[in-house]
C-alpha cells in the first residue's frame, strides 16, 4: 500500500499538462503562503532579532553597503 506521499506523487504524475499547470500554480502560492506565515511567526517571536542586529552591526561598521 503506497504512503500518502507516494499516492500524491502518482496522482501528480498522472495529471494531464493543463491540470499539472494548474496544480503547479496552486502549489507555488500555497508554499509561498506557508513560508510567509512561518517568517512572520518567527519575526513576531523575536527569532530573527539576532540576525537583524548582526546585519545592522556589519552595515554600521562599513562591512556591508546599502543596495
PDBQT receptor file of N, H, CA, C and O in Angstrom, charges set to zero:
ATOM      1  N   UNK A   1       0.851  -1.185   0.000  1.00  0.00    +0.000 N 
ATOM      2  CA  UNK A   1       0.000   0.000   0.000  1.00  0.00    +0.000 C 
ATOM      3  C   UNK A   1       0.896   1.248   0.000  1.00  0.00    +0.000 C 
ATOM      4  O   UNK A   1       1.787   1.371   0.841  1.00  0.00    +0.000 OA
ATOM      5  N   UNK A   2       0.660   2.167  -0.938  1.00  0.00    +0.000 N 
ATOM      6  H   UNK A   2      -0.063   2.067  -1.621  1.00  0.00    +0.000 HD
ATOM      7  CA  UNK A   2       1.518   3.365  -1.027  1.00  0.00    +0.000 C 
ATOM      8  C   UNK A   2       1.263   4.316   0.143  1.00  0.00    +0.000 C 
ATOM      9  O   UNK A   2       0.156   4.401   0.676  1.00  0.00    +0.000 OA
ATOM     10  N   UNK A   3       2.323   5.026   0.522  1.00  0.00    +0.000 N 
ATOM     11  H   UNK A   3       3.222   4.957   0.090  1.00  0.00    +0.000 HD
ATOM     12  CA  UNK A   3       2.184   6.058   1.546  1.00  0.00    +0.000 C 
ATOM     13  C   UNK A   3       1.414   7.231   0.951  1.00  0.00    +0.000 C 
ATOM     14  O   UNK A   3       1.164   7.277  -0.254  1.00  0.00    +0.000 OA
ATOM     15  N   UNK A   4       1.049   8.159   1.793  1.00  0.00    +0.000 N 
ATOM     16  H   UNK A   4       1.252   8.122   2.772  1.00  0.00    +0.000 HD
ATOM     17  CA  UNK A   4       0.342   9.356   1.317  1.00  0.00    +0.000 C 
ATOM     18  C   UNK A   4       1.182  10.097   0.287  1.00  0.00    +0.000 C 
ATOM     19  O   UNK A   4       0.664  10.540  -0.738  1.00  0.00    +0.000 OA
ATOM     20  N   UNK A   5       2.482  10.232   0.557  1.00  0.00    +0.000 N 
ATOM     21  H   UNK A   5       2.902   9.871   1.389  1.00  0.00    +0.000 HD
ATOM     22  CA  UNK A   5       3.371  10.942  -0.368  1.00  0.00    +0.000 C 
ATOM     23  C   UNK A   5       3.459  10.195  -1.694  1.00  0.00    +0.000 C 
ATOM     24  O   UNK A   5       3.396  10.808  -2.760  1.00  0.00    +0.000 OA
ATOM     25  N   UNK A   6       3.602   8.890  -1.632  1.00  0.00    +0.000 N 
ATOM     26  H   UNK A   6       3.653   8.392  -0.767  1.00  0.00    +0.000 HD
ATOM     27  CA  UNK A   6       3.677   8.107  -2.864  1.00  0.00    +0.000 C 
ATOM     28  C   UNK A   6       2.379   8.221  -3.662  1.00  0.00    +0.000 C 
ATOM     29  O   UNK A   6       2.414   8.312  -4.889  1.00  0.00    +0.000 OA
ATOM     30  N   UNK A   7       1.248   8.218  -2.984  1.00  0.00    +0.000 N 
ATOM     31  H   UNK A   7       1.219   8.144  -1.987  1.00  0.00    +0.000 HD
ATOM     32  CA  UNK A   7      -0.048   8.367  -3.660  1.00  0.00    +0.000 C 
ATOM     33  C   UNK A   7      -0.145   9.736  -4.321  1.00  0.00    +0.000 C 
ATOM     34  O   UNK A   7      -0.631   9.860  -5.446  1.00  0.00    +0.000 OA
ATOM     35  N   UNK A   8       0.324  10.766  -3.611  1.00  0.00    +0.000 N 
ATOM     36  H   UNK A   8       0.719  10.666  -2.698  1.00  0.00    +0.000 HD
ATOM     37  CA  UNK A   8       0.320  12.112  -4.198  1.00  0.00    +0.000 C 
ATOM     38  C   UNK A   8       1.225  12.181  -5.421  1.00  0.00    +0.000 C 
ATOM     39  O   UNK A   8       0.853  12.748  -6.449  1.00  0.00    +0.000 OA
ATOM     40  N   UNK A   9       2.413  11.602  -5.303  1.00  0.00    +0.000 N 
ATOM     41  H   UNK A   9       2.715  11.142  -4.468  1.00  0.00    +0.000 HD
ATOM     42  CA  UNK A   9       3.348  11.602  -6.430  1.00  0.00    +0.000 C 
ATOM     43  C   UNK A   9       2.732  10.928  -7.653  1.00  0.00    +0.000 C 
ATOM     44  O   UNK A   9       2.835  11.435  -8.770  1.00  0.00    +0.000 OA
ATOM     45  N   UNK A  10       2.094   9.788  -7.432  1.00  0.00    +0.000 N 
ATOM     46  H   UNK A  10       2.011   9.376  -6.525  1.00  0.00    +0.000 HD
ATOM     47  CA  UNK A  10       1.482   9.077  -8.553  1.00  0.00    +0.000 C 
ATOM     48  C   UNK A  10       0.343   9.892  -9.158  1.00  0.00    +0.000 C 
ATOM     49  O   UNK A  10       0.172   9.918 -10.377  1.00  0.00    +0.000 OA
ATOM     50  N   UNK A  11      -0.437  10.561  -8.303  1.00  0.00    +0.000 N 
ATOM     51  H   UNK A  11      -0.298  10.541  -7.313  1.00  0.00    +0.000 HD
ATOM     52  CA  UNK A  11      -1.526  11.395  -8.797  1.00  0.00    +0.000 C 
ATOM     53  C   UNK A  11      -1.009  12.559  -9.629  1.00  0.00    +0.000 C 
ATOM     54  O   UNK A  11      -1.538  12.860 -10.699  1.00  0.00    +0.000 OA
ATOM     55  N   UNK A  12       0.032  13.206  -9.121  1.00  0.00    +0.000 N 
ATOM     56  H   UNK A  12       0.462  12.962  -8.252  1.00  0.00    +0.000 HD
ATOM     57  CA  UNK A  12       0.598  14.352  -9.843  1.00  0.00    +0.000 C 
ATOM     58  C   UNK A  12       1.194  13.894 -11.170  1.00  0.00    +0.000 C 
ATOM     59  O   UNK A  12       1.029  14.565 -12.189  1.00  0.00    +0.000 OA
ATOM     60  N   UNK A  13       1.880  12.763 -11.164  1.00  0.00    +0.000 N 
ATOM     61  H   UNK A  13       2.014  12.218 -10.337  1.00  0.00    +0.000 HD
ATOM     62  CA  UNK A  13       2.481  12.255 -12.398  1.00  0.00    +0.000 C 
ATOM     63  C   UNK A  13       1.438  11.915 -13.460  1.00  0.00    +0.000 C 
ATOM     64  O   UNK A  13       1.732  11.939 -14.655  1.00  0.00    +0.000 OA
ATOM     65  N   UNK A  14       0.244  11.605 -13.031  1.00  0.00    +0.000 N 
ATOM     66  H   UNK A  14       0.005  11.585 -12.060  1.00  0.00    +0.000 HD
ATOM     67  CA  UNK A  14      -0.788  11.215 -13.991  1.00  0.00    +0.000 C 
ATOM     68  C   UNK A  14      -1.629  12.387 -14.488  1.00  0.00    +0.000 C 
ATOM     69  O   UNK A  14      -2.512  12.201 -15.324  1.00  0.00    +0.000 OA
ATOM     70  N   UNK A  15      -1.368  13.578 -13.988  1.00  0.00    +0.000 N 
ATOM     71  H   UNK A  15      -0.650  13.729 -13.308  1.00  0.00    +0.000 HD
ATOM     72  CA  UNK A  15      -2.146  14.745 -14.421  1.00  0.00    +0.000 C 
ATOM     73  C   UNK A  15      -1.829  15.103 -15.867  1.00  0.00    +0.000 C 
ATOM     74  O   UNK A  15      -0.673  15.047 -16.288  1.00  0.00    +0.000 OA
ATOM     75  N   UNK A  16      -2.863  15.473 -16.631  1.00  0.00    +0.000 N 
ATOM     76  H   UNK A  16      -3.802  15.519 -16.289  1.00  0.00    +0.000 HD
ATOM     77  CA  UNK A  16      -2.587  15.998 -17.972  1.00  0.00    +0.000 C 
ATOM     78  C   UNK A  16      -1.898  17.365 -17.853  1.00  0.00    +0.000 C 
ATOM     79  O   UNK A  16      -1.996  18.016 -16.812  1.00  0.00    +0.000 OA
ATOM     80  N   UNK A  17      -1.215  17.795 -18.890  1.00  0.00    +0.000 N 
ATOM     81  H   UNK A  17      -1.135  17.266 -19.735  1.00  0.00    +0.000 HD
ATOM     82  CA  UNK A  17      -0.439  19.045 -18.815  1.00  0.00    +0.000 C 
ATOM     83  C   UNK A  17      -1.227  20.250 -18.301  1.00  0.00    +0.000 C 
ATOM     84  O   UNK A  17      -0.700  21.023 -17.502  1.00  0.00    +0.000 OA
ATOM     85  N   UNK A  18      -2.454  20.426 -18.731  1.00  0.00    +0.000 N 
ATOM     86  H   UNK A  18      -2.882  19.797 -19.381  1.00  0.00    +0.000 HD
ATOM     87  CA  UNK A  18      -3.216  21.602 -18.283  1.00  0.00    +0.000 C 
ATOM     88  C   UNK A  18      -3.514  21.531 -16.784  1.00  0.00    +0.000 C 
ATOM     89  O   UNK A  18      -3.463  22.548 -16.093  1.00  0.00    +0.000 OA
ATOM     90  N   UNK A  19      -3.822  20.345 -16.286  1.00  0.00    +0.000 N 
ATOM     91  H   UNK A  19      -3.863  19.519 -16.847  1.00  0.00    +0.000 HD
ATOM     92  CA  UNK A  19      -4.089  20.190 -14.870  1.00  0.00    +0.000 C 
ATOM     93  C   UNK A  19      -2.796  20.302 -14.049  1.00  0.00    +0.000 C 
ATOM     94  O   UNK A  19      -2.807  20.828 -12.936  1.00  0.00    +0.000 OA
ATOM     95  N   UNK A  20      -1.703  19.814 -14.597  1.00  0.00    +0.000 N 
ATOM     96  H   UNK A  20      -1.695  19.387 -15.501  1.00  0.00    +0.000 HD
ATOM     97  CA  UNK A  20      -0.415  19.945 -13.927  1.00  0.00    +0.000 C 
ATOM     98  C   UNK A  20      -0.041  21.415 -13.787  1.00  0.00    +0.000 C 
ATOM     99  O   UNK A  20       0.479  21.826 -12.749  1.00  0.00    +0.000 OA
ATOM    100  N   UNK A  21      -0.297  22.203 -14.810  1.00  0.00    +0.000 N 
ATOM    101  H   UNK A  21      -0.720  21.869 -15.653  1.00  0.00    +0.000 HD
ATOM    102  CA  UNK A  21      -0.018  23.640 -14.749  1.00  0.00    +0.000 C 
ATOM    103  C   UNK A  21      -0.852  24.307 -13.661  1.00  0.00    +0.000 C 
ATOM    104  O   UNK A  21      -0.345  25.146 -12.917  1.00  0.00    +0.000 OA
ATOM    105  N   UNK A  22      -2.127  23.937 -13.565  1.00  0.00    +0.000 N 
ATOM    106  H   UNK A  22      -2.538  23.255 -14.170  1.00  0.00    +0.000 HD
ATOM    107  CA  UNK A  22      -2.988  24.494 -12.514  1.00  0.00    +0.000 C 
ATOM    108  C   UNK A  22      -2.487  24.089 -11.140  1.00  0.00    +0.000 C 
ATOM    109  O   UNK A  22      -2.442  24.909 -10.223  1.00  0.00    +0.000 OA
ATOM    110  N   UNK A  23      -2.108  22.813 -10.994  1.00  0.00    +0.000 N 
ATOM    111  H   UNK A  23      -2.145  22.147 -11.739  1.00  0.00    +0.000 HD
ATOM    112  CA  UNK A  23      -1.590  22.337  -9.712  1.00  0.00    +0.000 C 
ATOM    113  C   UNK A  23      -0.303  23.058  -9.343  1.00  0.00    +0.000 C 
ATOM    114  O   UNK A  23      -0.123  23.476  -8.200  1.00  0.00    +0.000 OA
ATOM    115  N   UNK A  24       0.592  23.201 -10.316  1.00  0.00    +0.000 N 
ATOM    116  H   UNK A  24       0.446  22.861 -11.245  1.00  0.00    +0.000 HD
ATOM    117  CA  UNK A  24       1.868  23.877 -10.069  1.00  0.00    +0.000 C 
ATOM    118  C   UNK A  24       1.625  25.299  -9.587  1.00  0.00    +0.000 C 
ATOM    119  O   UNK A  24       2.251  25.744  -8.625  1.00  0.00    +0.000 OA
ATOM    120  N   UNK A  25       0.731  26.008 -10.240  1.00  0.00    +0.000 N 
ATOM    121  H   UNK A  25       0.222  25.646 -11.022  1.00  0.00    +0.000 HD
ATOM    122  CA  UNK A  25       0.413  27.378  -9.855  1.00  0.00    +0.000 C 
ATOM    123  C   UNK A  25      -0.160  27.418  -8.444  1.00  0.00    +0.000 C 
ATOM    124  O   UNK A  25       0.230  28.256  -7.631  1.00  0.00    +0.000 OA
ATOM    125  N   UNK A  26      -1.083  26.512  -8.160  1.00  0.00    +0.000 N 
ATOM    126  H   UNK A  26      -1.399  25.831  -8.820  1.00  0.00    +0.000 HD
ATOM    127  CA  UNK A  26      -1.670  26.451  -6.820  1.00  0.00    +0.000 C 
ATOM    128  C   UNK A  26      -0.591  26.156  -5.780  1.00  0.00    +0.000 C 
ATOM    129  O   UNK A  26      -0.553  26.793  -4.727  1.00  0.00    +0.000 OA
ATOM    130  N   UNK A  27       0.284  25.195  -6.070  1.00  0.00    +0.000 N 
ATOM    131  H   UNK A  27       0.253  24.678  -6.926  1.00  0.00    +0.000 HD
ATOM    132  CA  UNK A  27       1.282  24.807  -5.086  1.00  0.00    +0.000 C 
ATOM    133  C   UNK A  27       2.280  25.921  -4.814  1.00  0.00    +0.000 C 
ATOM    134  O   UNK A  27       2.697  26.109  -3.671  1.00  0.00    +0.000 OA
ATOM    135  N   UNK A  28       2.667  26.653  -5.834  1.00  0.00    +0.000 N 
ATOM    136  H   UNK A  28       2.329  26.500  -6.762  1.00  0.00    +0.000 HD
ATOM    137  CA  UNK A  28       3.592  27.777  -5.640  1.00  0.00    +0.000 C 
ATOM    138  C   UNK A  28       2.974  28.785  -4.673  1.00  0.00    +0.000 C 
ATOM    139  O   UNK A  28       3.643  29.250  -3.750  1.00  0.00    +0.000 OA
ATOM    140  N   UNK A  29       1.708  29.123  -4.878  1.00  0.00    +0.000 N 
ATOM    141  H   UNK A  29       1.165  28.746  -5.628  1.00  0.00    +0.000 HD
ATOM    142  CA  UNK A  29       1.017  30.062  -3.986  1.00  0.00    +0.000 C 
ATOM    143  C   UNK A  29       0.885  29.482  -2.580  1.00  0.00    +0.000 C 
ATOM    144  O   UNK A  29       1.119  30.182  -1.595  1.00  0.00    +0.000 OA
ATOM    145  N   UNK A  30       0.516  28.219  -2.484  1.00  0.00    +0.000 N 
ATOM    146  H   UNK A  30       0.326  27.650  -3.284  1.00  0.00    +0.000 HD
ATOM    147  CA  UNK A  30       0.368  27.543  -1.193  1.00  0.00    +0.000 C 
ATOM    148  C   UNK A  30       1.691  27.547  -0.435  1.00  0.00    +0.000 C 
ATOM    149  O   UNK A  30       1.732  27.905   0.742  1.00  0.00    +0.000 OA
ATOM    150  N   UNK A  31       2.760  27.154  -1.096  1.00  0.00    +0.000 N 
ATOM    151  H   UNK A  31       2.727  26.863  -2.052  1.00  0.00    +0.000 HD
ATOM    152  CA  UNK A  31       4.074  27.072  -0.463  1.00  0.00    +0.000 C 
ATOM    153  C   UNK A  31       4.552  28.451  -0.013  1.00  0.00    +0.000 C 
ATOM    154  O   UNK A  31       5.084  28.596   1.087  1.00  0.00    +0.000 OA
ATOM    155  N   UNK A  32       4.364  29.458  -0.858  1.00  0.00    +0.000 N 
ATOM    156  H   UNK A  32       3.931  29.340  -1.752  1.00  0.00    +0.000 HD
ATOM    157  CA  UNK A  32       4.780  30.822  -0.509  1.00  0.00    +0.000 C 
ATOM    158  C   UNK A  32       3.992  31.329   0.693  1.00  0.00    +0.000 C 
ATOM    159  O   UNK A  32       4.544  32.002   1.563  1.00  0.00    +0.000 OA
ATOM    160  N   UNK A  33       2.716  31.010   0.741  1.00  0.00    +0.000 N 
ATOM    161  H   UNK A  33       2.267  30.464   0.034  1.00  0.00    +0.000 HD
ATOM    162  CA  UNK A  33       1.886  31.438   1.861  1.00  0.00    +0.000 C 
ATOM    163  C   UNK A  33       2.358  30.805   3.163  1.00  0.00    +0.000 C 
ATOM    164  O   UNK A  33       2.419  31.474   4.194  1.00  0.00    +0.000 OA
ATOM    165  N   UNK A  34       2.692  29.525   3.120  1.00  0.00    +0.000 N 
ATOM    166  H   UNK A  34       2.643  28.982   2.282  1.00  0.00    +0.000 HD
ATOM    167  CA  UNK A  34       3.209  28.842   4.308  1.00  0.00    +0.000 C 
ATOM    168  C   UNK A  34       4.538  29.456   4.740  1.00  0.00    +0.000 C 
ATOM    169  O   UNK A  34       4.764  29.677   5.930  1.00  0.00    +0.000 OA
ATOM    170  N   UNK A  35       5.407  29.729   3.788  1.00  0.00    +0.000 N 
ATOM    171  H   UNK A  35       5.224  29.549   2.822  1.00  0.00    +0.000 HD
ATOM    172  CA  UNK A  35       6.717  30.326   4.078  1.00  0.00    +0.000 C 
ATOM    173  C   UNK A  35       6.531  31.704   4.715  1.00  0.00    +0.000 C 
ATOM    174  O   UNK A  35       7.166  32.016   5.722  1.00  0.00    +0.000 OA
ATOM    175  N   UNK A  36       5.659  32.524   4.126  1.00  0.00    +0.000 N 
ATOM    176  H   UNK A  36       5.143  32.270   3.308  1.00  0.00    +0.000 HD
ATOM    177  CA  UNK A  36       5.398  33.859   4.672  1.00  0.00    +0.000 C 
ATOM    178  C   UNK A  36       4.880  33.775   6.100  1.00  0.00    +0.000 C 
ATOM    179  O   UNK A  36       5.307  34.542   6.963  1.00  0.00    +0.000 OA
ATOM    180  N   UNK A  37       3.957  32.843   6.356  1.00  0.00    +0.000 N 
ATOM    181  H   UNK A  37       3.610  32.220   5.655  1.00  0.00    +0.000 HD
ATOM    182  CA  UNK A  37       3.401  32.688   7.695  1.00  0.00    +0.000 C 
ATOM    183  C   UNK A  37       4.492  32.287   8.685  1.00  0.00    +0.000 C 
ATOM    184  O   UNK A  37       4.499  32.768   9.819  1.00  0.00    +0.000 OA
ATOM    185  N   UNK A  38       5.403  31.424   8.278  1.00  0.00    +0.000 N 
ATOM    186  H   UNK A  38       5.397  31.034   7.357  1.00  0.00    +0.000 HD
ATOM    187  CA  UNK A  38       6.486  30.997   9.171  1.00  0.00    +0.000 C 
ATOM    188  C   UNK A  38       7.432  32.151   9.475  1.00  0.00    +0.000 C 
ATOM    189  O   UNK A  38       7.840  32.339  10.621  1.00  0.00    +0.000 OA
ATOM    190  N   UNK A  39       7.783  32.927   8.447  1.00  0.00    +0.000 N 
ATOM    191  H   UNK A  39       7.452  32.775   7.515  1.00  0.00    +0.000 HD
ATOM    192  CA  UNK A  39       8.672  34.080   8.653  1.00  0.00    +0.000 C 
ATOM    193  C   UNK A  39       8.004  35.091   9.585  1.00  0.00    +0.000 C 
ATOM    194  O   UNK A  39       8.649  35.623  10.489  1.00  0.00    +0.000 OA
ATOM    195  N   UNK A  40       6.716  35.356   9.369  1.00  0.00    +0.000 N 
ATOM    196  H   UNK A  40       6.192  34.924   8.635  1.00  0.00    +0.000 HD
ATOM    197  CA  UNK A  40       6.001  36.303  10.231  1.00  0.00    +0.000 C 
ATOM    198  C   UNK A  40       5.967  35.805  11.673  1.00  0.00    +0.000 C 
ATOM    199  O   UNK A  40       6.160  36.588  12.602  1.00  0.00    +0.000 OA
ATOM    200  N   UNK A  41       5.723  34.517  11.864  1.00  0.00    +0.000 N 
ATOM    201  H   UNK A  41       5.565  33.881  11.109  1.00  0.00    +0.000 HD
ATOM    202  CA  UNK A  41       5.694  33.958  13.223  1.00  0.00    +0.000 C 
ATOM    203  C   UNK A  41       7.071  34.045  13.871  1.00  0.00    +0.000 C 
ATOM    204  O   UNK A  41       7.187  34.391  15.046  1.00  0.00    +0.000 OA
ATOM    205  N   UNK A  42       8.108  33.732  13.107  1.00  0.00    +0.000 N 
ATOM    206  H   UNK A  42       8.014  33.450  12.153  1.00  0.00    +0.000 HD
ATOM    207  CA  UNK A  42       9.468  33.812  13.644  1.00  0.00    +0.000 C 
ATOM    208  C   UNK A  42       9.831  35.255  14.003  1.00  0.00    +0.000 C 
ATOM    209  O   UNK A  42      10.451  35.505  15.037  1.00  0.00    +0.000 OA
ATOM    210  N   UNK A  43       9.448  36.189  13.157  1.00  0.00    +0.000 N 
ATOM    211  H   UNK A  43       8.944  35.986  12.317  1.00  0.00    +0.000 HD
ATOM    212  CA  UNK A  43       9.738  37.601  13.429  1.00  0.00    +0.000 C 
ATOM    213  C   UNK A  43       8.992  38.068  14.673  1.00  0.00    +0.000 C 
ATOM    214  O   UNK A  43       9.567  38.755  15.517  1.00  0.00    +0.000 OA
ATOM    215  N   UNK A  44       7.727  37.706  14.795  1.00  0.00    +0.000 N 
ATOM    216  H   UNK A  44       7.260  37.148  14.109  1.00  0.00    +0.000 HD
ATOM    217  CA  UNK A  44       6.928  38.108  15.955  1.00  0.00    +0.000 C 
ATOM    218  C   UNK A  44       7.479  37.504  17.240  1.00  0.00    +0.000 C 
ATOM    219  O   UNK A  44       7.378  38.114  18.305  1.00  0.00    +0.000 OA
ATOM    220  N   UNK A  45       8.060  36.314  17.149  1.00  0.00    +0.000 N 
ATOM    221  H   UNK A  45       8.142  35.819  16.284  1.00  0.00    +0.000 HD
ATOM    222  CA  UNK A  45       8.621  35.645  18.323  1.00  0.00    +0.000 C 
ATOM    223  C   UNK A  45      10.039  36.121  18.642  1.00  0.00    +0.000 C 
ATOM    224  O   UNK A  45      10.635  35.684  19.626  1.00  0.00    +0.000 OA
ATOM    225  N   UNK A  46      10.581  37.017  17.809  1.00  0.00    +0.000 N 
ATOM    226  H   UNK A  46      10.097  37.372  17.009  1.00  0.00    +0.000 HD
ATOM    227  CA  UNK A  46      11.912  37.548  18.050  1.00  0.00    +0.000 C 
ATOM    228  C   UNK A  46      13.033  36.644  17.574  1.00  0.00    +0.000 C 
ATOM    229  O   UNK A  46      14.200  36.894  17.878  1.00  0.00    +0.000 OA
ATOM    230  N   UNK A  47      12.699  35.601  16.836  1.00  0.00    +0.000 N 
ATOM    231  H   UNK A  47      11.751  35.398  16.589  1.00  0.00    +0.000 HD
ATOM    232  CA  UNK A  47      13.725  34.651  16.394  1.00  0.00    +0.000 C 
ATOM    233  C   UNK A  47      14.685  35.238  15.363  1.00  0.00    +0.000 C 
ATOM    234  O   UNK A  47      15.760  34.684  15.133  1.00  0.00    +0.000 OA
ATOM    235  N   UNK A  48      14.312  36.344  14.746  1.00  0.00    +0.000 N 
ATOM    236  H   UNK A  48      13.439  36.795  14.932  1.00  0.00    +0.000 HD
ATOM    237  CA  UNK A  48      15.161  36.949  13.717  1.00  0.00    +0.000 C 
ATOM    238  C   UNK A  48      15.930  38.168  14.236  1.00  0.00    +0.000 C 
ATOM    239  O   UNK A  48      16.728  38.760  13.509  1.00  0.00    +0.000 OA
ATOM    240  N   UNK A  49      15.691  38.532  15.477  1.00  0.00    +0.000 N 
ATOM    241  H   UNK A  49      15.043  38.051  16.068  1.00  0.00    +0.000 HD
ATOM    242  CA  UNK A  49      16.307  39.741  16.028  1.00  0.00    +0.000 C 
ATOM    243  C   UNK A  49      17.830  39.693  15.992  1.00  0.00    +0.000 C 
ATOM    244  O   UNK A  49      18.471  40.680  15.633  1.00  0.00    +0.000 OA
ATOM    245  N   UNK A  50      18.409  38.567  16.357  1.00  0.00    +0.000 N 
ATOM    246  H   UNK A  50      17.888  37.765  16.649  1.00  0.00    +0.000 HD
ATOM    247  CA  UNK A  50      19.874  38.457  16.375  1.00  0.00    +0.000 C 
ATOM    248  C   UNK A  50      20.444  38.598  14.968  1.00  0.00    +0.000 C 
ATOM    249  O   UNK A  50      21.479  39.237  14.778  1.00  0.00    +0.000 OA
ATOM    250  N   UNK A  51      19.782  38.012  13.996  1.00  0.00    +0.000 N 
ATOM    251  H   UNK A  51      18.941  37.493  14.151  1.00  0.00    +0.000 HD
ATOM    252  CA  UNK A  51      20.253  38.133  12.609  1.00  0.00    +0.000 C 
ATOM    253  C   UNK A  51      20.160  39.574  12.120  1.00  0.00    +0.000 C 
ATOM    254  O   UNK A  51      21.071  40.077  11.462  1.00  0.00    +0.000 OA
ATOM    255  N   UNK A  52      19.060  40.225  12.446  1.00  0.00    +0.000 N 
ATOM    256  H   UNK A  52      18.320  39.816  12.981  1.00  0.00    +0.000 HD
ATOM    257  CA  UNK A  52      18.883  41.622  12.029  1.00  0.00    +0.000 C 
ATOM    258  C   UNK A  52      19.934  42.508  12.685  1.00  0.00    +0.000 C 
ATOM    259  O   UNK A  52      20.512  43.376  12.031  1.00  0.00    +0.000 OA
ATOM    260  N   UNK A  53      20.180  42.296  13.955  1.00  0.00    +0.000 N 
ATOM    261  H   UNK A  53      19.710  41.591  14.486  1.00  0.00    +0.000 HD
ATOM    262  CA  UNK A  53      21.175  43.109  14.659  1.00  0.00    +0.000 C 
ATOM    263  C   UNK A  53      22.570  42.874  14.100  1.00  0.00    +0.000 C 
ATOM    264  O   UNK A  53      23.348  43.818  13.963  1.00  0.00    +0.000 OA
ATOM    265  N   UNK A  54      22.896  41.624  13.775  1.00  0.00    +0.000 N 
ATOM    266  H   UNK A  54      22.264  40.857  13.886  1.00  0.00    +0.000 HD
ATOM    267  CA  UNK A  54      24.206  41.327  13.188  1.00  0.00    +0.000 C 
ATOM    268  C   UNK A  54      24.363  42.029  11.838  1.00  0.00    +0.000 C 
ATOM    269  O   UNK A  54      25.424  42.578  11.541  1.00  0.00    +0.000 OA
ATOM    270  N   UNK A  55      23.316  42.010  11.030  1.00  0.00    +0.000 N 
ATOM    271  H   UNK A  55      22.455  41.563  11.271  1.00  0.00    +0.000 HD
ATOM    272  CA  UNK A  55      23.379  42.677   9.727  1.00  0.00    +0.000 C 
ATOM    273  C   UNK A  55      23.535  44.184   9.896  1.00  0.00    +0.000 C 
ATOM    274  O   UNK A  55      24.332  44.811   9.198  1.00  0.00    +0.000 OA
ATOM    275  N   UNK A  56      22.777  44.762  10.816  1.00  0.00    +0.000 N 
ATOM    276  H   UNK A  56      22.130  44.252  11.382  1.00  0.00    +0.000 HD
ATOM    277  CA  UNK A  56      22.880  46.204  11.055  1.00  0.00    +0.000 C 
ATOM    278  C   UNK A  56      24.256  46.576  11.597  1.00  0.00    +0.000 C 
ATOM    279  O   UNK A  56      24.809  47.613  11.230  1.00  0.00    +0.000 OA
ATOM    280  N   UNK A  57      24.801  45.751  12.453  1.00  0.00    +0.000 N 
ATOM    281  H   UNK A  57      24.352  44.908  12.751  1.00  0.00    +0.000 HD
ATOM    282  CA  UNK A  57      26.128  45.999  13.004  1.00  0.00    +0.000 C 
ATOM    283  C   UNK A  57      27.182  46.000  11.899  1.00  0.00    +0.000 C 
ATOM    284  O   UNK A  57      28.049  46.873  11.862  1.00  0.00    +0.000 OA
ATOM    285  N   UNK A  58      27.105  45.024  11.005  1.00  0.00    +0.000 N 
ATOM    286  H   UNK A  58      26.401  44.314  11.035  1.00  0.00    +0.000 HD
ATOM    287  CA  UNK A  58      28.053  44.981   9.887  1.00  0.00    +0.000 C 
ATOM    288  C   UNK A  58      27.895  46.197   8.991  1.00  0.00    +0.000 C 
ATOM    289  O   UNK A  58      28.883  46.753   8.512  1.00  0.00    +0.000 OA
ATOM    290  N   UNK A  59      26.659  46.608   8.765  1.00  0.00    +0.000 N 
ATOM    291  H   UNK A  59      25.857  46.156   9.154  1.00  0.00    +0.000 HD
ATOM    292  CA  UNK A  59      26.420  47.791   7.940  1.00  0.00    +0.000 C 
ATOM    293  C   UNK A  59      27.021  49.031   8.597  1.00  0.00    +0.000 C 
ATOM    294  O   UNK A  59      27.705  49.822   7.947  1.00  0.00    +0.000 OA
ATOM    295  N   UNK A  60      26.758  49.189   9.890  1.00  0.00    +0.000 N 
ATOM    296  H   UNK A  60      26.203  48.546  10.418  1.00  0.00    +0.000 HD
ATOM    297  CA  UNK A  60      27.267  50.356  10.611  1.00  0.00    +0.000 C 
ATOM    298  C   UNK A  60      28.789  50.408  10.646  1.00  0.00    +0.000 C 
ATOM    299  O   UNK A  60      29.373  51.492  10.646  1.00  0.00    +0.000 OA
ATOM    300  N   UNK A  61      29.441  49.231  10.675  1.00  0.00    +0.000 N 
ATOM    301  H   UNK A  61      28.967  48.351  10.674  1.00  0.00    +0.000 HD
ATOM    302  CA  UNK A  61      30.905  49.194  10.752  1.00  0.00    +0.000 C 
ATOM    303  C   UNK A  61      31.559  49.246   9.378  1.00  0.00    +0.000 C 
ATOM    304  O   UNK A  61      32.782  49.156   9.270  1.00  0.00    +0.000 OA
ATOM    305  N   UNK A  62      30.744  49.394   8.312  1.00  0.00    +0.000 N 
ATOM    306  H   UNK A  62      29.750  49.467   8.399  1.00  0.00    +0.000 HD
ATOM    307  CA  UNK A  62      31.281  49.518   6.972  1.00  0.00    +0.000 C 
ATOM    308  C   UNK A  62      31.570  48.197   6.278  1.00  0.00    +0.000 C 
ATOM    309  O   UNK A  62      32.150  48.192   5.193  1.00  0.00    +0.000 OA
ATOM    310  N   UNK A  63      31.179  47.073   6.879  1.00  0.00    +0.000 N 
ATOM    311  H   UNK A  63      30.707  47.077   7.760  1.00  0.00    +0.000 HD
ATOM    312  CA  UNK A  63      31.422  45.774   6.270  1.00  0.00    +0.000 C 
ATOM    313  C   UNK A  63      30.365  45.421   5.228  1.00  0.00    +0.000 C 
ATOM    314  O   UNK A  63      30.491  44.425   4.516  1.00  0.00    +0.000 OA
ATOM    315  N   UNK A  64      29.347  46.226   5.150  1.00  0.00    +0.000 N 
ATOM    316  H   UNK A  64      29.245  47.035   5.729  1.00  0.00    +0.000 HD
ATOM    317  CA  UNK A  64      28.271  45.985   4.174  1.00  0.00    +0.000 C 
ATOM    318  C   UNK A  64      27.905  47.328   3.556  1.00  0.00    +0.000 C 
ATOM    319  O   UNK A  64      28.281  48.388   4.057  1.00  0.00    +0.000 OA
ATOM    320  N   UNK A  65      27.189  47.259   2.491  1.00  0.00    +0.000 N 
ATOM    321  H   UNK A  65      26.884  46.398   2.083  1.00  0.00    +0.000 HD
ATOM    322  CA  UNK A  65      26.777  48.516   1.857  1.00  0.00    +0.000 C 
ATOM    323  C   UNK A  65      25.289  48.434   1.509  1.00  0.00    +0.000 C 
ATOM    324  O   UNK A  65      24.726  47.356   1.320  1.00  0.00    +0.000 OA
ATOM    325  N   UNK A  66      24.697  49.587   1.435  1.00  0.00    +0.000 N 
ATOM    326  H   UNK A  66      25.155  50.462   1.588  1.00  0.00    +0.000 HD
ATOM    327  CA  UNK A  66      23.279  49.680   1.100  1.00  0.00    +0.000 C 
ATOM    328  C   UNK A  66      23.082  49.306  -0.368  1.00  0.00    +0.000 C 
ATOM    329  O   UNK A  66      23.885  49.674  -1.226  1.00  0.00    +0.000 OA
ATOM    330  N   UNK A  67      22.022  48.581  -0.640  1.00  0.00    +0.000 N 
ATOM    331  H   UNK A  67      21.371  48.282   0.057  1.00  0.00    +0.000 HD
ATOM    332  CA  UNK A  67      21.734  48.191  -2.026  1.00  0.00    +0.000 C 
ATOM    333  C   UNK A  67      20.884  49.213  -2.711  1.00  0.00    +0.000 C 
ATOM    334  O   UNK A  67      20.544  49.049  -3.883  1.00  0.00    +0.000 OA
TER     335      UNK A  67
